[in-house]
Amino acid sequence: MMLTSAFVFVAFLELGSGISCYSCVNWYIDFVPALYDPECGVDGYDNHINTIDDLNSNTCATEVFFQTNPYRRVLRGSNIEDQPEEECTFTARSVSCYCNTDYCNSGLCSHCYNQTLI
């Protein structure tokens, strides 16, 4: 499966400014096995083992895929481009939400479904 997300996948820590985000997936991906955490899809995720300190970003992100068979797939990380707090983007396959404080990407974008779509 090919990922086309703009999230940064790095499983090591760096010191400095920027933002600290949860960084994980809840399905196994051959080329990033260190990011696999079966609990990544839990609302309120709080595992400080899978994190990223991104010096080049100020935005954390969560992407929730609409596929629910056999389970909902979730991807967490930092975002390459800065996004406004609580911004949501929808595609045909997923919803992504963004936030701007350390470890803020613990939810499942539920606030996105309460927004008025134009």
Backbone as ProteinMPNN parsed JSONL, in Angstrom:
{"seq_chain_A": "MMLTSAFVFVAFLELGSGISCYSCVNWYIDFVPALYDPECGVDGYDNHINTIDDLNSNTCATEVFFQTNPYRRVLRGSNIEDQPEEECTFTARSVSCYCNTDYCNSGLCSHCYNQTLI", "coords_chain_A": {"N_chain_A": [[0.84, -1.175, 0.0], [0.553, 2.202, -0.797], [1.514, 5.189, 0.703], [0.276, 8.461, 0.639], [0.369, 10.64, 2.169], [1.091, 13.798, 3.773], [2.52, 13.717, 6.063], [5.241, 13.639, 8.369], [7.444, 11.024, 8.87], [9.279, 10.08, 11.331], [11.092, 8.431, 13.75], [12.703, 9.241, 15.851], [14.168, 11.352, 18.396], [14.783, 14.856, 18.593], [16.464, 17.68, 19.937], [15.266, 20.97, 20.532], [13.515, 23.823, 19.081], [10.202, 23.987, 17.663], [7.757, 21.52, 17.154], [6.322, 18.921, 19.148], [5.02, 15.786, 18.484], [2.678, 13.027, 18.499], [3.589, 10.073, 16.8], [2.677, 7.649, 14.781], [1.248, 4.6, 13.43], [-1.595, 2.445, 13.109], [-1.552, 0.098, 11.732], [0.439, -2.387, 10.219], [3.235, -1.405, 8.395], [5.532, -2.164, 6.005], [7.853, -0.558, 5.392], [8.099, 1.209, 7.51], [8.263, -0.038, 10.166], [8.815, 0.624, 12.839], [7.014, 2.558, 13.595], [4.636, 1.293, 14.06], [1.924, 0.807, 16.155], [-0.513, -0.815, 17.775], [-2.338, 0.488, 19.361], [-2.58, 3.017, 18.345], [-4.877, 3.855, 17.037], [-6.677, 4.577, 18.984], [-8.926, 6.81, 20.534], [-7.788, 9.62, 22.259], [-5.155, 8.909, 22.421], [-2.032, 8.267, 23.992], [0.783, 7.61, 24.056], [3.959, 8.026, 24.767], [6.176, 6.902, 23.654], [6.174, 6.595, 20.892], [6.923, 9.192, 19.235], [7.585, 12.401, 17.686], [9.899, 14.997, 17.43], [9.7, 17.74, 15.735], [11.596, 19.998, 14.186], [11.097, 21.617, 12.056], [8.458, 22.204, 11.768], [5.28, 23.44, 12.913], [2.995, 22.165, 13.401], [0.924, 19.508, 14.337], [-0.588, 16.439, 13.226], [-3.409, 14.329, 12.519], [-4.58, 11.612, 10.723], [-7.446, 10.02, 9.716], [-8.621, 7.195, 8.301], [-11.369, 6.322, 6.211], [-11.971, 3.693, 5.75], [-13.138, 0.847, 7.38], [-12.81, -1.81, 7.662], [-10.589, -4.322, 8.318], [-10.559, -2.746, 10.593], [-10.496, 0.642, 11.828], [-8.149, 2.698, 10.28], [-5.452, 4.654, 11.411], [-3.283, 7.424, 11.312], [-0.671, 9.213, 12.701], [1.304, 12.175, 13.18], [3.763, 14.761, 12.495], [3.111, 17.666, 10.496], [4.049, 18.652, 7.226], [3.453, 21.182, 6.155], [2.447, 24.177, 7.8], [-0.637, 24.427, 9.497], [-3.826, 25.904, 10.345], [-5.049, 25.882, 13.747], [-7.186, 23.253, 14.628], [-8.002, 22.882, 12.012], [-9.501, 21.119, 9.306], [-9.253, 18.653, 6.777], [-10.738, 16.982, 4.083], [-10.689, 14.032, 2.137], [-11.435, 11.675, -0.474], [-10.879, 9.338, 0.807], [-10.192, 9.789, 3.478], [-10.109, 11.751, 6.566], [-8.317, 14.523, 7.754], [-6.913, 16.169, 10.546], [-5.637, 19.057, 12.248], [-3.36, 20.544, 14.601], [-1.76, 22.758, 16.994], [-0.132, 22.571, 19.302], [2.157, 20.957, 21.557], [1.989, 17.44, 21.436], [-0.723, 17.359, 20.748], [-2.152, 15.857, 18.965], [-3.872, 13.647, 19.669], [-6.471, 12.864, 19.424], [-9.31, 11.754, 17.366], [-10.17, 13.345, 15.239], [-12.84, 14.083, 15.628], [-14.084, 16.549, 15.948], [-14.167, 17.572, 13.398], [-16.408, 16.675, 12.104], [-18.423, 18.192, 13.054], [-18.335, 20.574, 11.837], [-19.521, 23.024, 9.518], [-19.957, 22.165, 6.211], [-19.063, 23.519, 3.115]], "CA_chain_A": [[0.0, 0.0, 0.0], [1.354, 3.41, -0.917], [1.032, 6.319, 1.485], [0.444, 9.73, -0.04], [0.146, 11.657, 3.178], [2.155, 14.785, 3.918], [3.053, 13.613, 7.413], [6.652, 13.298, 8.479], [7.621, 9.789, 9.613], [10.592, 9.947, 11.93], [10.872, 7.84, 15.06], [13.758, 9.591, 16.785], [13.959, 12.636, 19.045], [15.78, 15.894, 18.452], [16.237, 18.767, 20.866], [15.166, 22.267, 19.898], [12.17, 24.366, 18.969], [9.332, 23.283, 16.723], [6.616, 20.906, 17.82], [6.406, 17.498, 19.47], [3.755, 15.153, 18.097], [2.627, 11.571, 18.439], [3.947, 9.618, 15.459], [2.399, 6.215, 14.768], [0.183, 4.026, 12.608], [-2.125, 1.262, 13.793], [-1.443, -1.066, 10.871], [1.855, -2.639, 9.944], [3.746, -0.958, 7.098], [6.875, -2.748, 5.893], [8.977, 0.368, 5.36], [8.177, 1.979, 8.76], [7.754, -0.901, 11.239], [8.984, 1.225, 14.163], [5.859, 3.404, 13.895], [3.457, 0.485, 14.323], [1.399, 0.692, 17.507], [-1.914, -1.18, 17.616], [-3.167, 1.432, 20.124], [-2.564, 4.315, 17.67], [-6.23, 4.206, 16.626], [-7.519, 4.86, 20.144], [-9.179, 8.217, 20.829], [-7.066, 9.955, 23.474], [-3.839, 8.244, 22.361], [-1.097, 8.907, 24.916], [1.975, 6.784, 24.158], [5.101, 8.904, 24.522], [7.278, 6.161, 23.026], [6.104, 6.927, 19.468], [6.801, 10.64, 19.1], [8.538, 13.101, 16.823], [10.173, 16.405, 17.689], [9.937, 18.263, 14.39], [12.127, 21.355, 14.253], [10.702, 22.36, 10.861], [7.005, 22.311, 11.695], [4.549, 23.911, 14.088], [1.68, 21.551, 13.292], [0.734, 18.061, 14.445], [-1.706, 16.008, 12.392], [-3.978, 12.993, 12.613], [-5.372, 11.239, 9.548], [-8.318, 8.883, 9.999], [-9.107, 6.654, 7.037], [-12.764, 5.923, 6.295], [-12.04, 2.233, 5.734], [-13.343, 0.312, 8.723], [-12.71, -3.258, 7.621], [-11.15, -4.911, 9.537], [-10.55, -1.762, 11.668], [-10.227, 2.009, 11.368], [-6.722, 2.994, 10.203], [-5.122, 5.991, 11.901], [-1.909, 7.854, 11.1], [-0.382, 10.426, 13.476], [2.646, 12.691, 12.988], [3.817, 16.202, 12.263], [2.702, 18.009, 9.139], [5.074, 19.408, 6.515], [3.007, 22.57, 6.061], [1.699, 24.648, 8.951], [-2.08, 24.522, 9.307], [-4.491, 26.535, 11.483], [-5.569, 25.027, 14.814], [-8.46, 22.566, 14.394], [-8.306, 22.802, 10.579], [-9.821, 19.768, 8.842], [-9.304, 18.448, 5.333], [-11.383, 15.732, 3.712], [-10.463, 13.458, 0.82], [-12.36, 10.562, -0.714], [-10.526, 8.187, 1.631], [-9.839, 10.082, 4.867], [-10.178, 13.104, 7.117], [-7.126, 14.902, 8.508], [-7.091, 17.352, 11.378], [-4.364, 19.666, 12.588], [-3.317, 21.283, 15.852], [-0.514, 23.506, 17.072], [0.553, 22.482, 20.59], [2.84, 19.672, 21.723], [1.195, 16.219, 21.668], [-2.152, 17.676, 20.615], [-2.783, 14.976, 17.971], [-4.271, 12.416, 20.356], [-7.87, 12.562, 19.113], [-9.647, 11.112, 16.087], [-10.773, 14.344, 14.344], [-14.297, 14.102, 15.787], [-14.577, 17.915, 15.777], [-14.306, 17.859, 11.966], [-17.745, 16.306, 11.659], [-19.347, 19.178, 13.567], [-18.15, 21.788, 11.052], [-20.391, 23.2, 8.358], [-19.251, 21.96, 4.957], [-19.583, 24.379, 2.04]], "C_chain_A": [[0.886, 1.239, 0.0], [0.722, 4.525, -0.097], [1.292, 7.601, 0.721], [0.23, 10.883, 0.922], [1.349, 12.58, 3.291], [2.776, 14.74, 5.309], [4.521, 13.223, 7.36], [6.762, 12.059, 9.362], [9.051, 9.676, 10.097], [10.369, 9.463, 13.347], [12.018, 8.122, 16.021], [13.486, 10.993, 17.325], [15.113, 13.58, 18.754], [15.448, 16.976, 19.465], [16.159, 20.068, 20.101], [13.74, 22.744, 19.846], [11.421, 23.625, 17.874], [8.162, 22.727, 17.489], [6.886, 19.431, 18.072], [5.042, 16.878, 19.236], [3.833, 13.648, 18.316], [2.889, 11.171, 16.997], [3.776, 8.107, 15.405], [1.375, 5.874, 13.69], [-0.333, 2.785, 13.333], [-2.264, 0.061, 12.857], [0.019, -1.189, 10.467], [2.2, -2.215, 8.524], [5.196, -1.411, 7.022], [8.006, -1.736, 6.011], [9.053, 1.279, 6.585], [7.675, 1.139, 9.946], [7.88, -0.293, 12.631], [7.798, 2.093, 14.566], [4.614, 2.611, 14.26], [3.143, 0.446, 15.814], [-0.081, 0.376, 17.376], [-2.857, -0.247, 18.373], [-3.266, 2.812, 19.456], [-3.962, 4.779, 17.27], [-7.177, 4.536, 17.758], [-7.688, 6.367, 20.309], [-8.539, 8.535, 22.179], [-5.715, 9.267, 23.563], [-2.822, 9.003, 23.204], [0.135, 8.031, 25.133], [3.185, 7.634, 23.79], [6.335, 8.156, 24.022], [7.341, 6.505, 21.545], [5.846, 8.419, 19.312], [7.796, 11.158, 18.079], [8.679, 14.522, 17.34], [10.594, 16.994, 16.349], [10.345, 19.727, 14.479], [11.644, 22.23, 13.105], [9.198, 22.549, 10.739], [6.465, 22.87, 12.993], [3.18, 23.257, 14.155], [1.767, 20.043, 13.458], [-0.51, 17.695, 13.634], [-2.14, 14.596, 12.75], [-4.768, 12.763, 11.34], [-6.135, 9.97, 9.891], [-8.909, 8.43, 8.676], [-10.529, 6.129, 7.216], [-12.939, 4.413, 6.274], [-12.195, 1.726, 7.157], [-13.217, -1.198, 8.759], [-11.253, -3.652, 7.45], [-11.181, -3.931, 10.704], [-10.252, -0.398, 11.069], [-8.716, 2.243, 11.391], [-6.472, 4.442, 10.582], [-3.622, 6.218, 11.733], [-1.709, 9.15, 11.872], [1.054, 10.862, 13.198], [2.651, 14.2, 12.93], [3.48, 16.448, 10.803], [3.763, 18.88, 8.485], [4.71, 20.883, 6.444], [2.24, 22.946, 7.32], [0.231, 24.8, 8.577], [-2.687, 25.226, 10.514], [-4.985, 25.489, 12.485], [-6.964, 24.527, 14.451], [-8.909, 22.593, 12.936], [-8.579, 21.342, 10.224], [-9.78, 19.734, 7.322], [-9.889, 17.062, 5.073], [-10.928, 15.317, 2.325], [-11.485, 12.34, 0.643], [-12.09, 9.391, 0.23], [-10.292, 8.477, 3.1], [-10.208, 11.505, 5.267], [-8.889, 13.325, 7.89], [-7.447, 16.129, 9.331], [-5.735, 17.776, 11.921], [-4.473, 20.448, 13.89], [-1.907, 21.819, 16.068], [0.141, 23.55, 18.451], [1.157, 21.087, 20.726], [1.861, 18.561, 22.102], [-0.311, 16.463, 21.607], [-2.882, 16.706, 19.69], [-3.15, 13.619, 18.571], [-5.687, 11.985, 20.023], [-8.044, 11.913, 17.753], [-10.427, 12.046, 15.164], [-12.289, 14.427, 14.482], [-14.862, 15.507, 15.623], [-14.791, 18.27, 14.304], [-15.725, 17.59, 11.474], [-18.807, 17.261, 12.181], [-19.25, 20.501, 12.806], [-19.138, 21.82, 9.894], [-19.552, 23.056, 7.088], [-19.89, 22.819, 3.874], [-19.327, 23.721, 0.717]], "O_chain_A": [[1.871, 1.297, 0.736], [-0.48, 4.771, -0.199], [2.392, 7.815, 0.212], [-0.066, 11.999, 0.493], [2.473, 12.207, 2.955], [3.497, 15.665, 5.684], [4.974, 12.563, 6.425], [6.235, 12.04, 10.474], [9.931, 9.231, 9.361], [9.545, 10.021, 14.072], [12.28, 7.32, 16.917], [12.669, 11.73, 16.773], [16.269, 13.165, 18.676], [14.283, 17.17, 19.814], [16.892, 20.266, 19.132], [12.854, 22.164, 20.473], [11.972, 22.728, 17.236], [7.628, 23.387, 18.38], [7.592, 18.775, 17.305], [4.03, 17.377, 19.726], [4.918, 13.066, 18.319], [2.456, 11.859, 16.073], [4.614, 7.363, 15.915], [0.729, 6.752, 13.119], [0.407, 2.149, 14.084], [-3.002, -0.879, 13.15], [0.738, -0.193, 10.388], [1.538, -2.618, 7.567], [5.999, -1.07, 7.89], [9.016, -2.015, 6.658], [9.998, 2.06, 6.692], [6.76, 1.56, 10.654], [7.118, -0.662, 13.525], [7.594, 2.343, 15.754], [3.63, 3.19, 14.722], [3.995, 0.095, 16.631], [-0.843, 1.222, 16.906], [-4.048, -0.191, 18.065], [-3.973, 3.685, 19.96], [-4.204, 5.982, 17.174], [-8.365, 4.755, 17.523], [-6.714, 7.116, 20.233], [-8.73, 7.792, 23.142], [-5.188, 9.065, 24.657], [-2.751, 10.23, 23.144], [0.492, 7.74, 26.275], [3.402, 7.927, 22.614], [7.426, 8.726, 23.974], [8.427, 6.688, 20.994], [4.697, 8.859, 19.263], [8.719, 10.456, 17.665], [7.683, 15.175, 17.653], [11.713, 16.769, 15.887], [9.53, 20.589, 14.809], [11.765, 23.453, 13.167], [8.716, 23.011, 9.705], [7.107, 22.785, 14.039], [2.3, 23.726, 14.876], [2.575, 19.38, 12.808], [-1.373, 18.538, 13.389], [-1.345, 13.781, 13.219], [-5.541, 13.625, 10.922], [-5.547, 8.971, 10.305], [-9.614, 9.188, 8.01], [-10.855, 5.556, 8.256], [-13.96, 3.905, 6.738], [-11.452, 2.14, 8.046], [-13.493, -1.812, 9.79], [-10.701, -3.297, 6.408], [-11.78, -4.248, 11.731], [-9.805, -0.302, 9.926], [-8.072, 2.01, 12.414], [-7.182, 5.345, 10.138], [-2.809, 5.327, 11.978], [-2.491, 10.089, 11.717], [1.929, 10.019, 13.002], [1.662, 14.847, 13.275], [3.556, 15.54, 9.976], [4.32, 19.763, 9.137], [5.565, 21.744, 6.65], [1.475, 22.141, 7.85], [-0.099, 25.245, 7.477], [-2.123, 25.157, 11.606], [-5.299, 24.358, 12.115], [-7.816, 25.303, 14.017], [-10.082, 22.35, 12.651], [-7.956, 20.436, 10.779], [-10.221, 20.673, 6.66], [-9.566, 16.097, 5.766], [-10.795, 16.156, 1.435], [-12.305, 12.098, 1.529], [-12.961, 8.547, 0.436], [-10.2, 7.55, 3.905], [-10.566, 12.338, 4.434], [-8.418, 12.432, 8.595], [-8.161, 17.024, 8.88], [-4.813, 16.97, 12.039], [-5.542, 20.95, 14.238], [-0.966, 21.385, 15.403], [0.897, 24.477, 18.739], [0.705, 20.146, 20.074], [1.015, 18.733, 22.98], [-1.076, 15.836, 22.34], [-4.111, 16.727, 19.631], [-2.779, 12.574, 18.037], [-6.068, 10.85, 20.31], [-7.074, 11.568, 17.078], [-11.261, 11.585, 14.384], [-12.963, 14.812, 13.526], [-16.009, 15.655, 15.2], [-15.542, 19.2, 14.007], [-16.183, 18.224, 10.522], [-19.972, 17.157, 11.798], [-19.993, 21.44, 13.092], [-19.536, 20.783, 9.363], [-18.551, 23.753, 6.918], [-21.112, 22.843, 3.734], [-19.683, 24.271, -0.325]]}, "name": "protein", "num_of_chains": 1, "seq": "MMLTSAFVFVAFLELGSGISCYSCVNWYIDFVPALYDPECGVDGYDNHINTIDDLNSNTCATEVFFQTNPYRRVLRGSNIEDQPEEECTFTARSVSCYCNTDYCNSGLCSHCYNQTLI"}
